[in-house]
Amino acid sequence: MVDEYRAKMPFPQKICQEERDKLFVRFAEYLRVLEIKIPFVEALEQIPSYTKFMKDILSHKKDWRETQTVLLTKECSATIQNSLPEKLKDLGSFMIPCTLGVSCTRTTLCDLGESINLTPASLIKNLCLIEEVKPTRMCFQLADGSTKILSGIIKDMIVKV
């Protein structure tokens, strides 16, 4: 008959440390109200689990005085709280309505700063801006690798947002 396998805890020293910390708090409470009417060495012999705590106190590794609790707000850093902020979903693209000329209203992506926009020639004809188009030999290479040959450029076109 084979014994059943029991998995060991991955970090048992952490659990032991937590238990020791609880014992230390209780030991510090006992020290505050302790009155010894027997020799000190005899008291340490009777309480063997407290000898390590006594050594820690005497070597200043632990402080026997009361510890204070600090209340943390929600704005504390994630490092102190050992937690990361909740992950939010992607809001998508930010679209704003804009008007070209008098009659054409469209929604477009929000853009910060200068921009060069490709506008179909049919839209330019509908807006009656064909006389403002200046011929050019420029071509754009797009992100997908394709190139677009421009029929002309309109500079400083007014766009109402």
C-alpha positions as YAML, in Angstrom:
chain: A
units: angstrom
residues:
- id: 1
  name: MET
  ca: [0.00, 0.00, 0.00]
- id: 2
  name: VAL
  ca: [1.40, 3.38, -1.05]
- id: 3
  name: ASP
  ca: [1.02, 6.44, 1.15]
- id: 4
  name: GLU
  ca: [-0.94, 9.31, -0.33]
- id: 5
  name: TYR
  ca: [1.26, 12.18, -1.53]
- id: 6
  name: ARG
  ca: [0.82, 15.44, 0.35]
- id: 7
  name: ALA
  ca: [2.11, 18.56, -1.34]
- id: 8
  name: LYS
  ca: [4.27, 20.81, 0.82]
- id: 9
  name: MET
  ca: [3.55, 24.49, 1.22]
- id: 10
  name: PRO
  ca: [5.72, 26.57, -1.13]
- id: 11
  name: PHE
  ca: [6.81, 29.17, 1.47]
- id: 12
  name: PRO
  ca: [6.22, 27.76, 4.98]
- id: 13
  name: GLN
  ca: [8.53, 30.35, 6.57]
- id: 14
  name: LYS
  ca: [6.05, 33.12, 5.69]
- id: 15
  name: ILE
  ca: [3.25, 31.38, 7.58]
- id: 16
  name: CYS
  ca: [5.61, 30.68, 10.49]
- id: 17
  name: GLN
  ca: [6.64, 34.35, 10.53]
- id: 18
  name: GLU
  ca: [2.98, 35.45, 10.70]
- id: 19
  name: GLU
  ca: [2.38, 33.09, 13.62]
- id: 20
  name: ARG
  ca: [5.52, 34.37, 15.36]
- id: 21
  name: ASP
  ca: [4.35, 37.95, 14.91]
- id: 22
  name: LYS
  ca: [1.03, 37.10, 16.58]
- id: 23
  name: LEU
  ca: [2.88, 35.41, 19.43]
- id: 24
  name: PHE
  ca: [5.17, 38.42, 19.77]
- id: 25
  name: VAL
  ca: [2.21, 40.78, 20.20]
- id: 26
  name: ARG
  ca: [0.84, 38.54, 22.93]
- id: 27
  name: PHE
  ca: [4.29, 38.32, 24.55]
- id: 28
  name: ALA
  ca: [4.61, 42.13, 24.55]
- id: 29
  name: GLU
  ca: [1.24, 42.36, 26.32]
- id: 30
  name: TYR
  ca: [2.45, 39.88, 28.94]
- id: 31
  name: LEU
  ca: [5.61, 41.91, 29.49]
- id: 32
  name: ARG
  ca: [3.62, 45.04, 30.28]
- id: 33
  name: VAL
  ca: [1.80, 43.39, 33.17]
- id: 34
  name: LEU
  ca: [4.53, 40.94, 34.18]
- id: 35
  name: GLU
  ca: [5.56, 40.72, 37.83]
- id: 36
  name: ILE
  ca: [8.21, 38.10, 38.45]
- id: 37
  name: LYS
  ca: [8.63, 36.75, 41.97]
- id: 38
  name: ILE
  ca: [10.91, 33.93, 40.85]
- id: 39
  name: PRO
  ca: [14.44, 34.14, 39.41]
- id: 40
  name: PHE
  ca: [14.52, 35.46, 35.85]
- id: 41
  name: VAL
  ca: [16.41, 32.42, 34.50]
- id: 42
  name: GLU
  ca: [13.77, 30.10, 35.97]
- id: 43
  name: ALA
  ca: [11.03, 32.15, 34.26]
- id: 44
  name: LEU
  ca: [12.82, 31.77, 30.91]
- id: 45
  name: GLU
  ca: [13.12, 28.02, 31.48]
- id: 46
  name: GLN
  ca: [9.37, 27.78, 32.09]
- id: 47
  name: ILE
  ca: [8.56, 29.73, 28.94]
- id: 48
  name: PRO
  ca: [10.94, 28.38, 26.25]
- id: 49
  name: SER
  ca: [9.04, 29.83, 23.29]
- id: 50
  name: TYR
  ca: [9.53, 33.35, 24.64]
- id: 51
  name: THR
  ca: [13.34, 33.18, 24.84]
- id: 52
  name: LYS
  ca: [13.74, 34.11, 21.17]
- id: 53
  name: PHE
  ca: [11.45, 37.12, 21.64]
- id: 54
  name: MET
  ca: [13.47, 38.19, 24.66]
- id: 55
  name: LYS
  ca: [16.69, 37.94, 22.64]
- id: 56
  name: ASP
  ca: [15.11, 40.03, 19.86]
- id: 57
  name: ILE
  ca: [14.08, 42.71, 22.35]
- id: 58
  name: LEU
  ca: [17.48, 42.79, 24.06]
- id: 59
  name: SER
  ca: [19.32, 42.95, 20.72]
- id: 60
  name: HIS
  ca: [16.93, 45.70, 19.52]
- id: 61
  name: LYS
  ca: [15.70, 43.63, 16.57]
- id: 62
  name: LYS
  ca: [12.12, 44.07, 17.72]
- id: 63
  name: ASP
  ca: [10.49, 46.84, 19.68]
- id: 64
  name: TRP
  ca: [8.34, 45.75, 22.61]
- id: 65
  name: ARG
  ca: [6.44, 49.03, 22.80]
- id: 66
  name: GLU
  ca: [3.02, 49.34, 21.23]
- id: 67
  name: THR
  ca: [2.89, 49.66, 17.48]
- id: 68
  name: GLN
  ca: [0.64, 52.26, 15.94]
- id: 69
  name: THR
  ca: [-1.81, 51.65, 13.13]
- id: 70
  name: VAL
  ca: [-1.80, 54.05, 10.19]
- id: 71
  name: LEU
  ca: [-5.02, 54.42, 8.21]
- id: 72
  name: LEU
  ca: [-4.46, 54.48, 4.47]
- id: 73
  name: THR
  ca: [-6.66, 56.25, 1.95]
- id: 74
  name: LYS
  ca: [-7.72, 54.93, -1.45]
- id: 75
  name: GLU
  ca: [-5.14, 57.16, -3.11]
- id: 76
  name: CYS
  ca: [-2.20, 55.24, -1.61]
- id: 77
  name: SER
  ca: [0.27, 53.80, -4.03]
- id: 78
  name: ALA
  ca: [-0.24, 50.27, -5.29]
- id: 79
  name: THR
  ca: [3.14, 49.31, -3.85]
- id: 80
  name: ILE
  ca: [2.01, 49.91, -0.27]
- id: 81
  name: GLN
  ca: [-1.30, 48.14, -0.75]
- id: 82
  name: ASN
  ca: [0.22, 45.25, -2.73]
- id: 83
  name: SER
  ca: [-2.53, 45.57, -5.30]
- id: 84
  name: LEU
  ca: [-2.74, 46.96, -8.79]
- id: 85
  name: PRO
  ca: [-5.44, 49.32, -10.00]
- id: 86
  name: GLU
  ca: [-8.37, 47.75, -11.82]
- id: 87
  name: LYS
  ca: [-7.79, 47.34, -15.52]
- id: 88
  name: LEU
  ca: [-10.24, 49.32, -17.63]
- id: 89
  name: LYS
  ca: [-11.51, 48.36, -21.07]
- id: 90
  name: ASP
  ca: [-10.42, 50.19, -24.21]
- id: 91
  name: LEU
  ca: [-12.68, 53.16, -24.89]
- id: 92
  name: GLY
  ca: [-12.05, 52.98, -28.61]
- id: 93
  name: SER
  ca: [-11.43, 55.95, -30.87]
- id: 94
  name: PHE
  ca: [-12.56, 59.40, -29.83]
- id: 95
  name: MET
  ca: [-14.80, 60.79, -32.58]
- id: 96
  name: ILE
  ca: [-15.87, 64.44, -32.82]
- id: 97
  name: PRO
  ca: [-18.33, 66.05, -35.24]
- id: 98
  name: CYS
  ca: [-16.94, 68.64, -37.64]
- id: 99
  name: THR
  ca: [-18.25, 70.75, -40.53]
- id: 100
  name: LEU
  ca: [-16.40, 71.39, -43.78]
- id: 101
  name: GLY
  ca: [-17.61, 74.40, -45.71]
- id: 102
  name: VAL
  ca: [-21.35, 75.14, -45.45]
- id: 103
  name: SER
  ca: [-23.16, 71.84, -45.78]
- id: 104
  name: CYS
  ca: [-20.89, 68.85, -45.17]
- id: 105
  name: THR
  ca: [-21.02, 67.47, -41.61]
- id: 106
  name: ARG
  ca: [-18.96, 64.42, -40.66]
- id: 107
  name: THR
  ca: [-17.44, 62.79, -37.64]
- id: 108
  name: THR
  ca: [-13.67, 62.48, -37.51]
- id: 109
  name: LEU
  ca: [-11.01, 61.18, -35.18]
- id: 110
  name: CYS
  ca: [-9.79, 63.59, -32.53]
- id: 111
  name: ASP
  ca: [-6.33, 64.85, -33.48]
- id: 112
  name: LEU
  ca: [-3.86, 66.89, -31.46]
- id: 113
  name: GLY
  ca: [-1.71, 69.39, -33.31]
- id: 114
  name: GLU
  ca: [-1.06, 69.77, -37.01]
- id: 115
  name: SER
  ca: [-2.52, 67.27, -39.39]
- id: 116
  name: ILE
  ca: [-2.53, 66.42, -43.06]
- id: 117
  name: ASN
  ca: [-5.78, 64.83, -44.15]
- id: 118
  name: LEU
  ca: [-6.60, 63.07, -47.36]
- id: 119
  name: THR
  ca: [-9.97, 64.23, -48.65]
- id: 120
  name: PRO
  ca: [-11.68, 62.57, -51.62]
- id: 121
  name: ALA
  ca: [-11.84, 64.72, -54.76]
- id: 122
  name: SER
  ca: [-15.63, 64.19, -54.91]
- id: 123
  name: LEU
  ca: [-16.01, 65.92, -51.52]
- id: 124
  name: ILE
  ca: [-13.93, 68.88, -52.70]
- id: 125
  name: LYS
  ca: [-16.19, 69.19, -55.77]
- id: 126
  name: ASN
  ca: [-19.33, 69.09, -53.57]
- id: 127
  name: LEU
  ca: [-17.93, 71.87, -51.39]
- id: 128
  name: CYS
  ca: [-17.14, 73.99, -54.48]
- id: 129
  name: LEU
  ca: [-13.50, 74.34, -53.45]
- id: 130
  name: ILE
  ca: [-12.09, 73.11, -56.75]
- id: 131
  name: GLU
  ca: [-10.55, 76.54, -57.55]
- id: 132
  name: GLU
  ca: [-8.53, 76.49, -54.30]
- id: 133
  name: VAL
  ca: [-6.78, 73.21, -55.21]
- id: 134
  name: LYS
  ca: [-3.13, 73.78, -56.17]
- id: 135
  name: PRO
  ca: [-1.55, 71.01, -58.29]
- id: 136
  name: THR
  ca: [1.27, 68.95, -56.76]
- id: 137
  name: ARG
  ca: [3.52, 66.00, -57.61]
- id: 138
  name: MET
  ca: [3.48, 64.74, -54.02]
- id: 139
  name: CYS
  ca: [2.45, 61.20, -53.11]
- id: 140
  name: PHE
  ca: [1.73, 59.60, -49.72]
- id: 141
  name: GLN
  ca: [2.94, 56.18, -48.70]
- id: 142
  name: LEU
  ca: [0.37, 54.76, -46.27]
- id: 143
  name: ALA
  ca: [1.00, 52.41, -43.34]
- id: 144
  name: ASP
  ca: [-0.18, 49.37, -45.32]
- id: 145
  name: GLY
  ca: [2.52, 50.06, -47.94]
- id: 146
  name: SER
  ca: [0.22, 51.44, -50.62]
- id: 147
  name: THR
  ca: [0.84, 54.86, -52.17]
- id: 148
  name: LYS
  ca: [-1.69, 57.55, -53.02]
- id: 149
  name: ILE
  ca: [-0.95, 60.11, -55.71]
- id: 150
  name: LEU
  ca: [-2.44, 63.48, -54.83]
- id: 151
  name: SER
  ca: [-4.36, 65.54, -57.33]
- id: 152
  name: GLY
  ca: [-3.69, 68.77, -55.41]
- id: 153
  name: ILE
  ca: [-3.34, 70.57, -52.08]
- id: 154
  name: ILE
  ca: [-5.68, 72.94, -50.24]
- id: 155
  name: LYS
  ca: [-3.91, 74.90, -47.50]
- id: 156
  name: ASP
  ca: [-5.58, 76.28, -44.38]
- id: 157
  name: MET
  ca: [-9.04, 74.88, -44.98]
- id: 158
  name: ILE
  ca: [-11.47, 75.99, -42.25]
- id: 159
  name: VAL
  ca: [-12.98, 73.14, -40.25]
- id: 160
  name: LYS
  ca: [-15.70, 73.90, -37.68]
- id: 161
  name: VAL
  ca: [-15.63, 71.56, -34.71]
...
